[in-house]
Each structure stands twice: as structure tokens, then as C-alpha cells.
Amino acid sequence: MWRLHRAAVTCEVCQSLVKHSSGIKGSLPLQKLHLVSRSIYHSHHPTLKLQRPQFRTSFHQFSSLTNLPLRKLKLSPIKYGYQPRRNFWPARLAARLLKLRYLILGSAVGGGYTAKKTFDQWKDMIPDLSDYKWIVPDIVWEIDEYIDLEKIRKALPNSEDLAKLAPDFDKIVESLSLLKDFFTTGHKLVSEVIGASDLLLLLGSPGETAFRATDHGSESDKHYRKVTDKEKIDQLQEELLHTQLKYQRILERLEKENKELRKLVLQKDDKGIHHRKLKKSLIDMYSEVLDVLSDYDASYNTQDHLPRVVVVGDQSAGKTSVLEMIAQARIFPRGSGEMMTRSPVKVTLSEGPHHVALFKDSSREFDLTKEEDLAALRHEIELRMRKNVKEGCTVSPETISLNVKGPGLQRMVLVDLPGVINTVTSGMAPDTKETIFSISKAYMQNPNAIILCIQDGSVDAERSIVTDLVSQMDPHGRRTIFVLTKVDLAEKNVASPSRIQQIIEGKLFPMKALGYFAVVTGKGNSSESIEAIREYEEEFFQNSKLLKTSMLKAHQVTTRNLSLAVSDCFWKMVRESVEQQADSFKATRFNLETEWKNNYPRLRELDRNELFEKAKNEILDEVISLSQVTPKHWEEILQQSLWERVSTHVIENIYLPAAQTMNSGTFNTTVDIKLKQWTDKQLPNKAVEVAWETLQEEFSRFMTEPKGKEHDDIFDKLKEAVKEESIKRHKWNDFAEDSLRVIQHNALEDRSISDKQQWDAAIYFMEEALQARLKDTENAIENMIGPDWKKRWLYWKNRTQEQFVHNETKNELEKMLKCNEEHPAYLASDEITTVRKNLESRGVEVDPSLIKDTWHQVYRRHFLKTALNHCNLCRRGFYYYQRHFVDSELECNDVVLFWRIQRMLAITANTLRQQLTNTEVRRLEKNVKEVLEDFAEDSEKKVKLLTGKRVQLAEDLKKVREIQEKLDAFIEALHQEK
């Protein structure tokens, strides 16, 4: 009974506190009292077990709220039914005295405890700036030498001193036992105490079914307020959601402040305040490793098992939008329903002072805070995608590498793949669907790749294609993160909200996942900013029924939580796999080095780029050697080549028609006219052609000439390609022909042979030209008439019927020439008739055209032999030439003609040599340099022109060494970060 009596007294005090707290401003409700204070009031109630309610909240391992301490939930104040005042003033007085006392004591204890707890919470929230200790001036780290921090710390009160301020609860219990003698109550008081005890029990225990305040007075004054179990659960869930969102906002605010501070620190370092070189970030080092690996093994076979985040999903499911929310910028081309992602895009996210983007192979930075730079970046990505796609294809496996830096970005590497399609539409290549599947599988089959599976929540789940593909590549879901996009549309359109819960929990698909997330990536307007989308997303989830009904957890929503989760998973897999990959590359390097030593022990390991540089130097040296060719050599080969080109024209069109004239005056007139026409129309152009061909021949000779033991045939294809391309690009100076025409015309106008030596040289030149023509004519006659009697007897050769006819015709024509050695060059019609009748009399049928063709060769041989005899006579004709052949039967005008031709050739060769050495060789060298520069930038050209096992082995060896060095540096930096 005394225990019951004490409990009644105590609960009367609590009831008085509850009644008066509703009318006093600033008073504390009972549920807000400290746990120790509440235990005092109800320490002896037989039915009350005072325990703090345990709110069970399960946070996902990727949630950003896992490290935050849970504070007490603040339940909304509940209004109870009317309770009439009691006139029991002693109890009221005792209650007020106890209330005043315990308010003072509770405030002291609670204030000290709360202050210490708040200090610990804020200390945990402060970001870890240990990586930036070097930024702080050294004097800060030496401050303990000037200030005794230990002495200050000892002067501050510790937790034990604060505990001494707490009241002696044993004495409080004794005081309460003394007060029980002053309060004696009957059955009515006991019932009131029981009612107050029930009220406190209901406030403290979440398992009851109703809140009630009972008045045991008259039946007319009894009021009950019943609250259903569902309403209370909804209220608790709403309070829990508000608390989580509150802490989420606090965390976002602190992270924003931290981001601004880090940005400020990095900006100051960029300005050179600390004069220390900022180390390359960890994610940048890792991205470089992946870039080298992609060049080494584009098919991503077993040699590349390093993690990256692979973003896959159906077309228009929102992959690009999710990536943009993570990168915090609208960086990708957008289209309404059409395929925009036509090749994989590797995006490396890293932290930096400025929000910028740049490509791996370009130095231009795009400022992502400016709309014009964003538009230029999207246009550049679209151009690169179209450039990668080959003709006749829709997508390409070639990867575009993009780095995005900015304050607060999560460090990771993501690869955006083309959307998976179900049907090939018009305008697409027939194999587009299979190509997209093969590209996606190539990336996802990497056992360490994190698969970010994007599913459109606004369409039926049965229409999804990508989930089957992901379940094939990762059947156990150990590296898959499922993301449901467009949840706002799904909540609005889906008739059964539980269907969304089934999707998020992975019950609707056969696919398993490591984590499930729901995001909103905007209202469908492409002009929305990232900040507007983030605000819309937070506002939607704050008011969403999916959270209020516990279909979604707070850590499963927003792209921010998704970004944190993916980053944590990414770095976890990186730490688990990178050292194993480094060991495998060490073994590969050892095997390649052993193979090189066994096959090429005396050669240095030069990869394709190094070999190209070596060949480039050799080619440039050979071009320079053109300038060392002597002038005499140039003029000799130019003069000889030019005469070979024009000799036929000179003999056939100038000399022979002029020589068949009747007198010397007609001969000279004909020669001058024909030389003038030749000079004006053909000769300069022929001369330039000859000079250009001569330069090509000399250049080719230097390029292809073996260099003895030092010659490396691995460069032959490259040199040949450089030579052909340089010659194709080279064009002779257009002004060369005009200047050359004047020089040649003046040279041919001169008829003055100054000495006997020049005269003899002209005769020698004429004899060589005529003998060459005579030899060609005799060969033509021999082919016409067939083998002579000697060849027929010795080599058993016979003439054909046509050759027999030609031979008989030739014999008949030679008889005619013997009779008239001064016969003109053309046969008269009666002479043709005579020859034909003579042949018919011997039984040979002959056509008049055959007689003319045979006569042309016979007369030509006769004329050339006569001209050669005349050359011998003209050897002593220089004296008559000086007298202008006056009173002389010997006329040597043909010798003067050949002297004019010979002098023109010499002057032309000298002029062309000057142009070659002074201008054209340098221009050719410039063209060669341009060709080499173009080839240096064209990797496909180098692969095509520098081939062989030696090149490929050196290429692989260098790549493996580079990968291993970068991996070792990355692992070292990773250990230092730990």
C-alpha cells in the first residue's frame, strides 16, 4: 500500500505539471523532460516500465545518413479532453515546489550534457582537412611553442566536474517519502493517479492503440479521444521523415560550406600563394591508367579488369540525365526520342576549384558555368560521335574521353553507353541492335565494372530490355546498382503504387542488384538548369507518398545519394582490384621483355612513334642532301633529259622538213619559223616538266638507295609513302615558264658560232642525234621485213607473208633511189603505180598504202645516211661559215641549227638548275615536313606504314611498362590517402 500511495503522490505531481504546462508560456511538456527526471516521477509505479522508445531505422550501406547520430523524435503535441480542476491545494502546492526545484536542477544537468553532446556532434561534422595540412602556414603547426594549450585544456571543466553538478537522487527519493505523509487520498485520488500514469505510459510507449485522458467525475463530464493505430504510425513516420530531411538539409549545408572552402583554397593555390606544386588528383591518375589501357586493349579482354561505372539502359530511359545530374552540368547532346549517344563517352569526375570540362586530346577548357561554353561542348561531343561512326553504321565502339572538374564532385569514372534498343528503325544500320549489345557486353563483362542499370519508371516494367541483359552479365547482382528514373511521372500515372515498391525492392525483375535508388531528373524540359532540377527533386520527394508510406527509404532517393553510393562502391572495388591488376601486368611485362631479348638482342626497343621519329630524321637528312648535288651534275642530267624529251620533235618536225627544201634560204626560213612556234607553245612547258621529273628522280634515288649495313628495311614503306605524297603536293613555280620562254627564245635567235671548238661540238652533237635516228629507223625496217638471211640460217627464223611483201617492196624502192639519189621525200602517184606493177609482175600483190609506209622508212634511212656523210664534209667548213658560205659549194646550215639547239639546251639546263637549287629543293623540303607532320598525327597511317612483329612487340612492351608505372604510382597515392 505504501508503494501505491507513493506512486499516487508522485503521479499527482506529474498530472499537475501536465495541466499547468498548457497554460504557461515557455514551460516544458512532460515528454521533453530528461530521461532521469521522468524516472523520478514514476520510479515506483507498478505497471510502468520507463524505457526510451527504440525507433528502428535501417539505413542502406550507401546512405549519407549512416554517420549522423539520431536525435530524439519530437512528437507533435496532442490535445486531450477537458479535465475539471481539483481543489486539492496541498498537492498543487507540492507539485509547484517540486516543479521549480527540478526545473532548476534539470536545466543545470541537461544544459551541461546537451552542450557537451552538441560539441561532439559538431566536431564529427567538421570535414577532414588532413590532406590540406600543407596549405596552412607552418606557424599554425608551431603555435604550441608560443601558447600552452595543455594548460588551457586542464583549466576547462571535464565531464566528471559536470557530473558533480547533478542532484543527489537518493536525497530526492527521501524527500518524496517525507511528503507522502502530508497527502492522504481516497479512492478518487488513486483513480486520478492511475489516469495520469496511463497518460504518461501512452506518451512513452509507441505500442498502445489510443491516447486518452480520463476524468472520473460525473458521467456528463467524461470526454474520450480515440486515435487509431494507423494514424499514430502515420504520425510517427511523418515525424521520422521530417527529422531525416532536416538532417539531410543540415548535411547539405555543411557540405556546401566545405565545398566553398575547398574551392577557395584551391583557387588560392592556383594563384601561387603557397608556391607549391599541387599533386595530380587520385581520380585523374586512375583515369590516365584507363586511357592507356583503352589504347592498349580496345576490346577490354582479360587484361583490363580495372573498375569503371558502366551506365546502361534502354533508349530514352534517362541515362544521360542521370549522368548530368552527377556531373552537375548539361554536357551531353539532347534529342526528342532519337538516338543521341552514338559512341561510348568516358567521363572522369574529379574535384577542382572551377567547374570545367576538357577532352583528353585537347587543351581547351569549357567553362560549365557559361551557357555558350556548354553549347560548344555539346556540339563538340556530337561532332566527335559522328566522326567516330563509320560510313554505313549507326554506332561506334570508339570511346570519347572527357574530364569534368568542379567543386564538390564525387570522384569516379563513368562510361555512358548507347541506349539498348528493341527495334531497328528507318535510318539505322541493320546491325545497330547487335552492335549496341556487343558494346554493352564488352564493358559489362569486366568482372570489376560497376553496372549502373537505368530503368524508366514512367513506362511498363515489362517493356524493359536492359534488365535481362544486366541479369545475364551479373546474375548475382554483386556489382549492379539499379536506378529508377522519372519517379514523379510513375507516381502520377501508376495505378498501383506498390508496383513501384516492387521495382525498387527488386521483386518485379529477375535481376538482382547491390542497391536500389529512385531519382527525378527534371520535368522534361531540356532548358532546365541543374539547380532547378535538384530543387524540384527534393521538393517532390519531400511531399511524395512513396516516402510517407515507407515504400521508399530516405537514403534511396535523389541523385545526390545515388552519387555518394556509386562513388563509395567504385572506390571500394578499386582498392580491392588494383593491386591484383598491377601484378598481372608485371607478369606480362616480364614475358614481353624475355621475348624481345631472344628475338632482337642488339636492337633498342622502339615503339611505333619512336620509329617514326627516327625515320623522319632520316628522310629530312636525305632531302637536305639534295642541296649538296653539284651544279655540273644537275646541268648534265637536265640537258640530257631535256634532249631525250625534245629530240623527236627537233628531228621530225624541224630538221627533216627544212632539210628537204631546195636552197639554204628556204632552209633557214623554215627553221626560224618552226623554232619560234616551238618556243612559244611547247618548249618551256617541256623544260619545266623535265626539271620536275629530274628532281623526283634524284629525290627517289636518295630515299630508296640502300645505306649498307645501317639500312633498316622497316622504313621502306614509310619512305615510299612520304615520297609519293610530297611529289603529289609539290607544284613548280608558275612564273618559271614565262621567264624560261624569254631565255630560250634569245638562245635560239643566236647563230654566231665563235670558235672551231664549238663548231666541232655542234657536228658531234648532230652526228649523235642522226646516228640514234638512223639506228631507230633500221630497227623499224628490220621489224617490217623480218629476219635477214643470216638470222634465218643461224636461228631458224622465217618471214611472215606480210614481211615478205614488205621486203619485196623495199627492194623495189631501193632500186628507185639508186637511180635518183636526189629524189624528194614524197612519191608521185605514177611512181607508186610503177612499183605496184613491177611487184605484180613478180607475183606480189601489194597495196598502195603499204608502198607509202615502206617508202617512208626507206627514204628516211637514205636521208640520214646522206646527212651523216654531209657532217663529215662540214668538219672543215668552219672557214666557209665565217665567210657566210660566199662563193662556196659547201653549205652547213644544218650544223648551225644543231649548234643553236645545243646552246639552247645548255642555257635552259643552267636556268633550271638555278631554280632547283634556289627554290624548288627548299619547297620540296617544306612539303616533306608537312607530310611528315600529317603522318605523325594520323595513327592509322603509322600503323599501316610501320608494321611487323618487331614493331608490335616493342609497342606492347612500352604500353605495358607505361601501364605498370601508372598503376604503381596510383597504388602509392592510394596508400598515402589512406
SVG drawing of the C-alpha trace seen along z (x, -y; Angstrom):
<svg xmlns="http://www.w3.org/2000/svg" viewBox="-24 -37 113 60">
<polyline fill="none" stroke="black" stroke-width="0.4" points="0.0,0.0 2.8,-2.4 4.2,-1.9 0.9,-2.6 0.5,-5.6 3.9,-7.0 3.1,-6.4 -0.2,-8.2 1.5,-11.2 4.1,-11.3 1.7,-11.0 -0.4,-13.7 2.6,-15.9 3.0,-14.9 -0.6,-15.5 -0.3,-19.0 2.6,-19.6 0.7,-18.4 -2.3,-20.6 -0.4,-23.7 2.0,-23.4 -0.7,-24.1 -1.4,-27.5 2.1,-28.7 4.3,-30.1 7.8,-28.5 7.1,-25.5 8.3,-22.1 5.9,-19.3 6.4,-16.0 7.7,-14.1 10.5,-16.7 11.9,-16.2 15.2,-14.4 15.1,-10.7 16.4,-10.9 13.7,-13.4 11.0,-11.2 12.3,-8.3 11.9,-10.3 8.2,-10.8 7.3,-7.2 10.0,-5.2 7.6,-3.2 4.5,-2.7 3.8,1.0 2.6,1.0 5.1,-1.4 8.4,-0.5 10.2,-3.6 12.3,-3.0 13.2,-5.3 11.3,-4.2 13.5,-2.4 12.8,-3.7 14.2,-1.1 15.6,-2.7 17.5,-0.7 19.9,-2.7 21.4,-1.4 25.1,-1.0 25.4,-3.7 23.2,-6.3 24.8,-9.5 22.9,-9.5 24.6,-6.5 27.3,-8.6 24.8,-11.1 23.6,-10.5 19.9,-10.1 18.3,-12.7 15.2,-12.2 12.0,-12.4 9.7,-15.3 6.2,-14.1 3.5,-16.6 1.7,-17.9 -1.7,-16.1 -4.7,-17.9 -6.6,-15.9 -10.2,-16.1 -11.3,-18.6 -10.3,-17.8 -12.0,-19.8 -9.8,-21.5 -9.4,-19.9 -9.5,-21.9 -6.7,-19.8 -4.4,-22.7 -1.7,-20.9 -1.0,-18.6 -0.9,-21.5 1.5,-23.4 3.8,-20.4 3.7,-19.9 4.8,-23.5 7.6,-23.3 8.9,-20.1 8.5,-21.6 10.5,-24.6 13.3,-22.6 13.6,-20.1 13.4,-22.7 16.5,-24.3 18.4,-21.1 17.3,-19.5 18.3,-22.7 21.8,-22.6 22.4,-18.9 20.6,-18.9 22.4,-22.1 25.8,-20.7 25.1,-17.3 23.5,-19.0 26.4,-21.4 28.9,-18.5 26.8,-16.4 26.4,-19.3 30.1,-20.0 30.8,-16.3 28.3,-16.3 29.8,-19.5 33.3,-18.1 32.2,-14.9 30.7,-17.1 33.8,-19.1 35.3,-17.8 38.6,-16.0 41.2,-18.5 44.2,-16.4 45.1,-16.3 45.5,-20.0 47.7,-20.5 50.5,-21.7 48.3,-24.6 48.2,-26.0 51.3,-28.2 53.9,-26.5 53.4,-28.9 50.0,-27.4 51.6,-24.0 54.2,-25.7 51.6,-27.6 52.1,-25.2 55.6,-26.7 54.1,-30.1 50.8,-29.1 50.5,-26.5 47.5,-24.6 47.8,-21.9 47.4,-24.4 44.3,-25.8 42.8,-22.3 43.4,-21.5 41.7,-24.7 38.5,-23.7 36.0,-21.5 35.7,-17.9 32.8,-15.5 33.5,-14.5 33.2,-18.1 30.0,-18.5 28.6,-15.3 29.1,-16.9 26.5,-19.5 23.9,-16.7 21.5,-16.4 21.7,-13.6 18.9,-11.4 18.9,-9.4 18.1,-12.5 15.4,-13.4 13.7,-10.0 14.0,-10.6 12.3,-14.0 9.5,-12.4 8.9,-9.8 8.5,-12.6 5.9,-14.3 3.7,-11.3 2.5,-11.8 1.1,-15.1 -1.1,-13.7 -3.7,-11.2 -6.2,-10.4 -9.1,-8.0 -10.3,-6.0 -10.9,-9.1 -7.3,-10.3 -6.0,-6.8 -8.0,-6.7 -6.7,-10.2 -3.2,-9.0 -3.9,-5.9 -5.3,-8.1 -2.1,-10.2 0.0,-7.1 -1.9,-5.8 -1.3,-9.1 2.4,-9.1 2.7,-5.4 0.9,-6.1 3.2,-9.0 6.3,-6.9 5.2,-3.7 4.5,-3.5 2.8,-0.1 -0.6,-1.3 -3.7,-1.8 -5.1,-5.1 -4.2,-8.3 -6.8,-9.2 -7.2,-11.5 -9.8,-10.2 -11.9,-12.2 -13.5,-10.1 -16.1,-12.8 -19.6,-12.8 -20.7,-10.9 -21.7,-14.1 -18.1,-15.4 -16.4,-12.3 -14.7,-13.0 -12.7,-10.4 -10.5,-11.0 -9.5,-7.8 -6.7,-7.6 -6.4,-4.6 -3.2,-2.6 -2.8,-3.6 -3.0,-7.3 -0.3,-7.0 2.0,-5.1 1.5,-7.7 2.3,-10.4 5.5,-8.7 6.6,-8.1 5.9,-11.7 8.0,-12.8 10.8,-10.4 10.7,-11.7 10.9,-15.3 13.8,-14.5 15.7,-12.7 15.1,-15.6 16.2,-18.1 19.5,-16.3 19.8,-15.9 19.5,-19.6 22.0,-20.2 24.4,-17.8 23.9,-19.5 24.5,-22.9 27.7,-21.8 28.9,-20.1 28.2,-23.2 30.2,-25.3 33.0,-22.7 32.9,-22.8 33.2,-26.6 36.2,-26.4 37.9,-23.8 37.2,-25.9 38.7,-29.0 41.8,-27.0 42.4,-25.6 41.9,-29.0 44.5,-30.5 46.9,-27.7 46.3,-28.3 47.4,-31.9 50.7,-30.7 50.3,-31.9 52.0,-28.9 54.4,-28.3 54.0,-24.5 53.1,-22.2 49.7,-20.7 49.8,-17.0 47.7,-15.3 44.4,-14.0 43.9,-10.4 41.0,-10.1 43.0,-11.8 45.8,-9.3 43.3,-6.4 41.7,-7.9 45.1,-8.1 45.5,-4.4 42.2,-3.6 43.1,-5.8 46.3,-3.9 44.5,-0.6 41.9,-1.5 44.7,-2.2 46.5,1.0 43.5,3.3 40.4,1.7 38.4,4.9 38.6,5.0 39.7,8.6 41.1,10.2 44.0,7.8 41.8,4.9 39.8,5.7 40.0,2.3 36.7,0.8 34.7,-1.8 31.0,-2.7 29.1,-1.5 25.9,-3.3 23.4,-1.2 19.7,-1.4 17.0,-1.4 16.9,-4.3 15.4,-7.5 15.4,-5.9 17.3,-8.9 20.9,-7.6 22.3,-10.9 20.2,-12.9 21.4,-10.9 25.0,-11.4 24.4,-15.1 23.0,-15.3 26.0,-13.6 28.3,-15.8 26.2,-18.9 26.1,-20.2 24.1,-19.7 27.1,-18.5 25.5,-15.9 23.6,-16.5 19.9,-16.1 17.2,-15.0 13.5,-14.2 13.3,-10.5 16.2,-10.0 19.4,-8.3 22.0,-10.8 24.6,-8.7 26.3,-7.0 29.6,-6.0 30.8,-5.4 31.7,-8.5 34.1,-8.1 33.5,-10.8 36.1,-11.3 34.7,-13.3 37.2,-15.0 37.2,-17.9 38.6,-21.2 38.3,-24.9 36.4,-25.6 33.6,-23.8 35.2,-23.0 35.4,-20.2 38.1,-19.2 38.8,-16.4 41.8,-14.0 43.3,-15.0 42.6,-18.8 43.8,-21.6 40.7,-23.7 38.7,-24.1 34.9,-24.6 33.5,-26.7 30.4,-24.8 29.0,-27.9 28.6,-29.7 25.8,-28.7 27.8,-29.4 30.6,-27.0 28.0,-24.4 26.6,-24.7 30.0,-24.5 30.8,-21.4 27.6,-19.6 28.4,-20.5 31.9,-19.1 30.7,-15.9 28.2,-15.4 30.9,-16.1 33.2,-13.6 30.5,-11.0 29.6,-11.4 33.3,-11.3 33.7,-8.0 30.8,-6.4 32.0,-4.9 30.0,-5.1 27.1,-2.7 27.0,-2.4 24.8,-4.0 27.0,-3.5 30.7,-3.1 32.8,-1.3 35.4,-4.1 35.4,-5.9 35.3,-9.7 37.3,-10.6 36.1,-13.7 37.2,-15.1 34.8,-17.1 36.2,-19.0 34.3,-21.1 33.9,-21.8 32.0,-19.0 32.0,-16.4 32.3,-12.8 35.5,-11.2 34.8,-8.4 34.9,-7.2 31.7,-6.7 31.1,-5.3 27.9,-6.4 26.9,-3.7 24.4,-3.9 20.8,-3.1 19.7,0.5 17.0,0.7 14.4,3.4 13.7,2.5 15.8,1.1 14.0,-1.9 14.5,-3.6 17.8,-5.4 19.7,-2.9 22.1,-0.3 20.7,3.2 23.2,4.4 22.6,1.5 20.9,3.6 23.5,6.3 26.3,3.7 24.9,1.9 24.5,5.3 28.1,6.2 29.4,2.9 27.4,3.1 28.5,6.7 32.2,5.8 32.1,3.2 29.9,5.2 31.8,8.5 34.6,6.8 34.3,8.5 35.1,5.3 32.9,3.0 30.0,1.4 26.8,1.6 24.5,-1.4 21.3,0.0 18.8,-2.8 15.1,-1.9 12.4,-4.3 9.8,-4.4 7.1,-6.0 6.8,-3.0 5.7,0.6 8.5,2.6 7.7,5.5 9.0,3.3 12.5,3.1 15.2,4.8 18.3,3.9 17.3,5.8 17.6,9.1 21.0,8.1 22.3,7.0 21.0,10.2 23.0,12.2 26.2,10.3 25.8,10.1 23.3,12.8 24.0,12.4 23.8,8.6 27.1,8.2 28.2,5.2 24.8,3.8 23.1,0.7 19.5,0.2 18.2,-3.3 14.5,-4.1 14.1,-7.4 11.1,-9.6 9.6,-8.6 7.4,-11.7 5.6,-10.5 5.5,-7.0 3.7,-8.1 1.3,-10.2 0.5,-7.6 0.9,-4.2 -2.4,-2.9 -0.8,-0.7 1.9,-2.4 3.0,0.9 4.3,1.7 7.0,-0.9 7.9,0.6 8.3,4.0 10.5,2.5 12.7,0.7 13.0,3.8 13.9,5.9 10.9,8.2 9.4,7.4 12.5,8.3 14.6,11.4 17.6,9.1 19.4,8.7 21.2,5.6 23.5,4.3 21.4,1.2 18.1,-0.3 17.6,-4.1 14.8,-6.3 15.6,-9.7 13.8,-12.5 15.8,-14.2 13.6,-17.2 10.2,-18.0 11.2,-17.0 12.3,-20.5 15.8,-20.5 16.4,-24.1 16.1,-23.4 19.2,-24.1 20.8,-21.5 20.0,-23.6 16.3,-23.8 16.2,-20.1 17.8,-19.4 15.2,-21.7 12.3,-20.0 13.7,-16.6 14.0,-17.4 10.6,-19.1 9.0,-16.1 10.4,-13.5 9.7,-15.7 6.0,-15.5 5.9,-12.1 3.6,-9.4 6.3,-6.9 8.3,-8.1 5.4,-8.8 4.1,-5.3 7.6,-3.8 7.7,-2.4 11.0,-4.2 13.6,-5.0 15.2,-8.4 18.6,-7.1 17.2,-5.5 16.1,-8.8 17.8,-11.8 20.7,-11.7 22.9,-13.1 22.5,-9.9 23.0,-7.9 26.2,-9.7 27.5,-9.1 26.6,-5.4 28.2,-4.9 31.4,-6.7 31.7,-4.6 31.2,-1.4 33.6,-2.5 36.5,-3.2 35.8,0.0 36.2,2.0 39.2,0.0 41.0,0.7 40.1,4.4 41.3,5.0 44.0,2.5 46.9,4.4 45.9,7.6 45.8,5.9 49.3,4.4 50.7,7.9 49.2,9.3 50.8,6.5 54.2,7.2 54.0,10.8 53.0,9.6 55.9,7.2 58.4,10.0 57.1,12.2 57.4,9.5 60.9,8.5 62.1,12.1 60.7,12.4 62.4,9.2 65.8,10.3 65.5,13.7 64.5,12.2 66.2,8.8 69.1,8.8 71.0,6.0 68.2,3.6 66.7,1.0 63.1,1.2 61.5,-1.5 57.7,-1.7 55.9,-3.0 56.1,-6.6 59.9,-6.4 60.5,-4.5 58.5,-7.2 60.7,-9.9 63.8,-8.0 62.5,-7.6 61.5,-11.3 65.1,-12.4 66.5,-10.1 64.0,-11.4 64.8,-15.0 68.6,-14.3 68.0,-12.8 66.1,-15.9 68.9,-18.1 71.4,-16.0 69.6,-17.2 71.1,-20.7 74.6,-19.1 74.3,-17.8 76.9,-19.6 75.7,-22.2 77.5,-20.2 75.6,-17.1 72.3,-18.9 73.0,-20.5 74.2,-17.3 71.2,-15.3 68.8,-18.2 70.4,-18.7 70.3,-15.0 66.8,-14.5 65.5,-17.6 67.1,-16.4 65.6,-13.0 62.2,-14.7 62.5,-17.1 64.8,-15.2 61.9,-13.6 60.3,-16.9 63.5,-18.6 64.4,-15.9 60.9,-15.1 59.2,-18.5 62.1,-20.9 65.2,-19.4 63.8,-16.9 61.2,-19.3 63.8,-22.1 66.5,-19.8 64.2,-18.7 64.0,-22.3 65.8,-23.3 68.2,-26.0 69.8,-27.4 67.5,-30.5 64.4,-28.4 66.1,-26.1 66.8,-28.9 63.4,-30.5 61.7,-27.2 63.9,-26.6 63.3,-30.1 59.5,-29.8 59.3,-26.3 61.7,-27.2 59.6,-30.3 56.4,-28.3 58.0,-25.6 59.4,-28.1 56.1,-29.9 53.9,-26.8 55.7,-23.7 59.4,-24.2 59.1,-26.0 56.5,-23.6 58.5,-20.6 61.5,-22.0 59.7,-22.5 58.3,-19.0 61.8,-17.7 63.1,-19.6 60.4,-18.4 60.9,-14.8 64.6,-15.1 64.0,-16.4 61.7,-13.5 64.2,-11.0 67.0,-12.4 64.8,-12.6 63.7,-9.0 67.3,-7.9 68.3,-9.4 65.2,-7.9 65.5,-4.4 69.2,-4.0 70.5,-1.3 72.7,-2.6 74.7,0.5 74.6,2.2 72.8,-0.7 69.9,-0.4 66.7,0.6 64.1,2.0 61.3,1.4 61.2,-2.3 60.9,-1.4 57.1,-1.6 57.0,-4.9 59.7,-6.5 57.8,-5.5 54.6,-6.9 56.3,-10.2 57.9,-10.5 54.7,-9.9 52.7,-12.3 55.3,-15.0 55.6,-14.8 51.8,-14.9 51.7,-18.1 54.6,-19.8 53.9,-22.3 56.6,-24.1 56.6,-27.9 54.1,-29.2 56.4,-32.1 59.2,-29.8 57.7,-29.1 57.4,-32.8 61.0,-33.6 62.2,-30.5 60.4,-31.3 62.3,-34.5 65.7,-32.9 65.1,-30.1 63.9,-32.4 67.0,-34.6 69.2,-31.5 67.7,-30.1 68.0,-33.5 71.8,-33.4 73.6,-32.0 77.1,-33.1 79.5,-30.2 82.6,-31.9 85.3,-29.2 86.2,-26.0 85.7,-24.1 82.0,-25.0 81.7,-24.1 83.2,-20.6 81.0,-20.2 77.9,-21.0 78.9,-18.5 79.5,-15.8 76.1,-16.6 74.5,-16.4 76.2,-13.1 75.0,-11.5 71.4,-12.7 71.4,-11.4 73.0,-8.1 70.5,-7.5 67.7,-8.2 69.3,-6.0 69.5,-3.2 65.9,-3.5 65.0,-3.6 67.0,-0.4 65.3,1.4 61.9,0.3 62.8,1.6 64.1,4.9 60.8,5.4 59.0,4.6 60.8,7.0 61.6,9.7 64.9,11.5 67.6,11.4 69.3,14.5 71.9,14.7 69.3,14.9 67.2,17.3 70.1,19.7 71.6,19.4 68.4,19.1 65.9,20.9 63.6,18.0 61.2,17.3 59.4,14.3 55.7,13.9 53.7,13.2 53.3,9.6 57.1,9.3 57.8,10.9 55.6,8.3 57.4,5.5 60.8,6.9 59.9,7.1 58.5,3.6 61.7,2.3 63.9,3.9 61.9,2.3 62.1,-1.2 65.8,-0.9 66.4,-0.4 64.4,-3.6 66.7,-5.5 69.8,-4.2 68.7,-5.6 67.9,-9.0 69.7,-9.8 68.3,-13.4 64.8,-12.0 62.4,-14.2 60.7,-12.9 57.4,-12.0 56.5,-9.5 54.4,-10.6 51.3,-8.7 52.8,-7.4 55.8,-6.1 53.5,-4.2 51.7,-2.7 55.1,-1.7 56.3,0.0 53.0,1.9 53.0,3.2 56.6,4.3 55.7,6.3 52.7,7.8 54.8,9.0 56.8,11.0 53.6,12.3 53.4,10.0 50.1,8.3 50.7,5.0 48.5,2.2 49.4,-1.5 49.4,-2.4 51.9,0.3 54.1,-1.1 53.9,-4.6 54.7,-3.2 57.7,-1.3 58.9,-4.3 58.8,-6.5 61.3,-4.2 63.5,-3.6 63.8,-7.2 64.4,-8.1 67.3,-5.8 68.7,-7.1 68.3,-10.7 70.0,-10.1 73.0,-8.3 73.4,-11.2 73.2,-13.7 75.9,-11.8 78.2,-12.0 77.5,-15.7 78.6,-16.0 82.0,-14.6 82.3,-17.2 81.3,-20.0 84.1,-19.3 86.3,-21.6 83.5,-24.0 84.1,-26.4 86.2,-28.7 83.3,-28.9 80.9,-29.6 82.9,-32.6 82.6,-33.9 78.9,-33.2 79.4,-30.5 80.1,-33.0 81.4,-31.5 81.3,-28.1 79.6,-24.9 79.7,-23.7 76.8,-24.9 76.5,-23.7 73.3,-25.3 72.2,-22.1 75.3,-22.3 74.3,-25.8 70.8,-24.5 72.1,-21.8 74.5,-24.3 71.5,-26.6 69.6,-23.6 72.7,-22.6 73.2,-26.1 69.5,-26.4 69.7,-23.1 72.7,-24.3 71.2,-27.6 67.9,-26.0 69.7,-23.4 71.6,-26.2 68.4,-28.2 66.5,-25.1 69.4,-24.2 69.3,-27.6 65.6,-27.3 66.1,-23.8 68.8,-24.7 67.5,-28.1 63.7,-27.5 62.3,-24.1 64.5,-22.0 63.5,-24.1 59.9,-24.0 60.1,-20.2 61.8,-20.0 58.9,-22.1 56.4,-19.7 58.1,-16.7 58.0,-18.3 54.3,-18.9 53.7,-15.4 55.6,-14.0 53.7,-16.2 50.4,-15.0 51.5,-11.4 52.6,-11.9 49.1,-12.9 47.5,-10.0 47.9,-6.9 46.2,-4.8 48.9,-5.8 51.7,-4.9 50.1,-1.5 49.8,-0.9 53.2,-2.0 55.3,-0.7 54.4,2.9 56.0,6.2 56.5,8.3 59.3,6.2 57.2,3.1 54.2,4.7 56.3,6.3 58.0,3.0 54.6,1.3 53.1,3.8 56.2,3.7 56.1,-0.1 52.4,-0.1 52.7,2.5 55.5,0.6 53.6,-2.6 50.5,-0.9 52.6,0.7 54.3,-2.6 51.0,-4.5 49.4,-1.6 52.3,-1.7 52.1,-5.5 48.3,-5.2 48.7,-2.5 51.3,-4.5 49.0,-7.6 46.1,-5.4 48.0,-4.1 49.1,-7.7 45.4,-8.8 44.5,-6.0"/>
</svg>
